[in-house]
C-alpha cells in the first residue's frame, strides 16, 4: 500500500485486508510524504499487527508502488492496495485460486471493480469486458491496480527493468505482462468496493459528460504521446523476452511514429482493437495526429 494523507479511510481499508479469509497476509506500506495523521495510524497498526511501514519523499503513486514492489521481499503472491477502498473477504483467496497452477509461469489476476460512495453505498459502475490482448493493452488503459494480484515469477520479471517513463504502475505492469506472454486472468465478479470520494488519485466516472471530458483531456493533454512512450519502454526493457507475434505488434506500433505509411496502417490494424469503442476512436484520432 502506498499511503498519502489517507487518515479518513485508512483504518477501514486495513481492517478489510486483515479480514481476508484462507490466506496469510503481510502488509507493507510506503508513506509518500503524508502531513495528516496517516503515519500515526500506521504506527498503531504496526504495533498490533503484521504490518510494516516506511516513509519516503513524495514521488507520486506510480513510483511509490514500484518501490514497494522492490522492497516487499520474498512471497508467493503480491497485491496492490489503495488506502481508501474496502476489500471483500474473498478478494485474495479468489485470486490465489486462479493463479496457483501457474507457479513457474508469470501470471497476473485482476477483477471488475464495484463503485461505492464514501460511505460504501453502491453506485452505478463502469463495466469492462477486456479482450486481453497485447495490442489492446497498448491502446486501452483500463486495469485497476487495486484489484491486481501477481505471482512471484511476474514480479521478478517486472523488476528487471526500471522505466524512465511511467504513467501508472498498474498500466505498466499489465502492459509488460501482456507483452511477455504472461498468463492473464480477468475476473468479471468484483471483489473490491472501489470508493469514490472526490479525493481519489484516479477513479471512474459515472457521468457521461464527465467521462467525455476525461477522454478529451487525455487525448489533448495528459496522454500526449503516452502510448508510444510506454511502447518504447517495453521495447527497451523486455523485447528479447517477448514472443515473436508480440515483437511484430510492438515494432509496428513504434514504427508508426516515424513512418507515415505504417501509421496509416495502424489506423485500421485489427490487432489494436479494444473493447471500448470510444477509446479506440480516440486512439485512431491520436494516430492520425501522430500524438498516440
N, C-alpha and C positions, 0 to 999 in steps of 0.2 A: 504494500500500500504506500502510495505517495500522499502525504498529507500537506495541506496548506490552509491555515485559518479555518479548520473544519470542526470547531468546537460544537456547533449546533447539532450535528447528526452523527458524530464520530462514535459515541458510546453505543448507539443503537446499531450501527453497522458492525462494530466489533462483537457485539452480543450475537448478532446473526451468524457471524463466522464461527464463534465459539460453539454455537448450537448445531453445527454441521454433523450429520449422522453418519456413522460407519466409516469414518476416515480419521486419520491422525493429522492434525494441522500444526504448523508453526507459522507465526505471523511476524514478518519483518516489515518495519515501517521506516521510510525515509522522510523526515520532515523538511519541506522545501522552503524554510525560512518563515515559519508562522510567527505572527505578532499577537495572536489572541491566546486563549488558554489551551490550545491543542497540545502543547508539549506537557502541560500538567496532567492532562487526561492520559497521555501516553505513559507518563511516569507511573501513574496509578495502575494502569493495566500491566506494565512491565513488572511491578511488584507482586501481582497476584496471579498472573497467567503466563503462558508460554509465548509471550510477545517480547520482541526486542526492537529497539528503535535507535536511530542515529539521525543527526542533523547535518544539513549542508547548506550551501548558498542557494539562493533562488535561481534555479536553472530551467524551470518550467516542467510540466508533467512528462513530456516525451523523454527528455534526458534523465529526469529523476527516476522514471520507471526502468529505463535501461540500466542505470546504475544499480538499482535494486536487483535486477536480474543477475548482474555480475557479482553482487555481494551476497546473494542468497545461499550460497553453499550447495552441498550435495543433497539432492532429493529425487524422488521418483517423478514427481509432477510439480508444476509451477503454475500459479494462478495470480492474475492481477485483480486488485480490489480498489474501487474508488472509496472515498471517505464518507460518502453520503447516501449510498444505496442500502438495500436490505436484501440479504440472500435468503432464499427459501432453504429449508433444512436439507434438501436432497441435492443441492446445486453441485457440490464437488463429487459426491458419490456417483451421480449420473455420468458426469464427465469421465471419471476414472473407469467406470464400467465400459465405456465406449472406446477408451484408449488402451486398456490394459493388454490387449492382444498384439499391440504394436510396439512392444518394449524396445526392440532394437532398431525400429524404423522411426524416423522423425514423424511426429503426429501432433495435430492441433485440433482442439474442440472449441466450438463457440455456439451460442444459442440465441434464440429470439429474446428480446427484452420486453418486459411489460411495464409500460409507463405508469407512474403514480405521481400524485401531487406531494407537497411537502409533508402531509400527514398520512402518506401511504394509501390514499384513496385512489383507486384505479381510474385512469383516464384513457381516452382513445389512443391507441398505439399505432405506430407505423410498422406494418408487417412486411418483412422482406422474404424474398424467395430467390436467393443467390444461385447462379449457375455453377459456381465453384470451379471456375476455370482460371488459368493463369492470365489469359487475355483480359477477362473481366476484371481481375484484380488490379490491372494496370490502369483501368478506366474508372472504376466504381469503388468508392471508399465507404464501406457500409459496416465494417466489423466493429463491434463494441468490445474494447479491451476488458471491460469489467465482466464479460461473460467467458473470456478465453481461459483455457487450461491447456498447457503443452507438456509433453513428456521431456525427459532429460535429454534424449537424443536430439530433439529440435532445439532445445535451449543451448546445448553445446555448439551447435552449428551457428545459431544466431550470433553467439558471442565471438565467432571467429573474425568478424569484421565490424568496425565501428564507423558508420556512415557519417560523412561530413554534413549532408543534408538529411534532416529527419523531421518530417512533418508531425507525425504522431507515432508513438511506439507500437500501437496496435495495428495500424495500417502497414507499417514496415514489416512487422513480424508475419502478418498474414501474407503479404506480397512475397516475402522470401520463402515462406512455406510452400506457396503455390509454385514459385519459380523452381525450386529444387525437387519438386515432385513428392512432397511430404503427404502423408495421409491426412486429409482434412475432413472433419465431421461437422455438419451443421445440424443442430437440434431445433426443430420447429417449436418445441414446447419451451416456454420461458421458465427459468428457474431463478430469476432475479427480479426484484422490483426496482426499476430504474427511476430514481427520484428526480423530478423536475421542479426546481425551486427558484429559478432566476439567477442563481449564482454558479451554475454549472460551467465548467471549462468547456465542455462540449455537451450537446444534448440533441433531442429530437423534437421537431416542431409538430404541433397538432393543427396549426393554422395553414391553410392552403396558401394564403397571401404571404405569410411569414416564410414558408418553405420556398416560394418562388423568389423572394428577396434574398434568401440564403443562397440559393443556387446561382442567381445572377452575381451576387457578391463574390462567390467563389470563383466564378468564371473570369471576372474582370480584375479582381484584386488579389485575394488571398491565395488562390491556387494558380497564379500565373506561372506557367511552365513547370508546375509541381510534378505532374505525371512523368514528364520526361526526366526530371531530376531524380526521381525515385528509380526510374528505369536505369539510368546511368549508374546509380549507386549499386543496384543489383548486379549490373554487368561487371562493375569493378570488383565487387566482393564475392560473387557466387557463380560467375559464368561457367567456370570449369566444373562445377558440381551439378549443372543443370542437364536434364535430358535433351536430346537433340531437337525435339519438337519445340520445346520452350526456348532453346537458344535461337531458333529461327524466328519465333514470335518476338523475342526481345530485340534481336538485331534489326528486324524490320521496323519495329516501333521507334527505335533510336534513330535509324537512318532517315525517317521522315522529317526530322528536324532540319536536315541539310539538303535533302533531295526532294524536289517538288513532285516528281512522278511517284516516288514512294509515298509521299504524304497524301497524294490523291488516292492512292490505293488503300491507305488506312481508313479513308472516309467510308468505304463500303466493305472493309475486310471483316468477314463474319467471325473471325477469331476474337474480335474485341467487342462483340455484342455483350450487353449486360442486361440484367433482369429489370432494371429501372429505365423505362423509356426516356424520361426527361433527362436523366443523367447521360444517357447515350447520345441524345441530341445535343446536349451541351458539349460533350466530347467532340462530336463531329464538327460543331461550330468552332471549337478551340483548334481542331486540326486545320480547318480552312484558314484560320487566322494565325496559325503556327504559334499558338501560345499554350499548347497542351503539355 
